[in-house]
Amino acid sequence: MDKKTYDKGLEVRKAVLGEAYVNNALKNVDDFNRPFQELLTEYCWGAVWGREELPRKTRSMLNLAMISILNRPHELRTHIKGALTNGVTKEEIREIFMQVAIYAGAPAGVDSFRIARMDCFVASAFALSSYGGQVAPRNDVVK
């Protein structure tokens, strides 16, 4: 593991997802999933998200489309919150999911809208006001 890339990844991961969310993920690390968490932090967040060629807002927008198409609702919830933190507007999220519906199918769009509308916008508004601008860990959000 490259310590410099890992540290950069940890910094970016906390900035996008919130320190509380990342700390919660890392406190649940064990011998089985430690290599995977290190891989995510170093390569995903450090080597890719840590690059300067695309702004974080753009990376968030790309992720919303890809994760939506892959039908990964838990990750979509997490990345909607991160996208809001990175300056993606509610209107831009709507347009991303409209594009998803056209190119990946209406069911992908329906599920994405459902997750964003019923879960994440309410949760993110709560999280941003209750956690000083940091995205709240999923289990801390009261519906």
Secondary structure, DSSP 8 states (H G I E B T S, - for coil): --HHHHHHHHHHHHHHH-HHHHHHHHHT--TTTHHHHHHIIIIIIIIITT-SSS-HHHHHHHHHHHHHHTT-HHHHHHHHHHHHHTT--HHHHHHHHHHHHHHH-HHHHHHHHHHIIIIIHHHHHHHHHHTTTS---GGG---
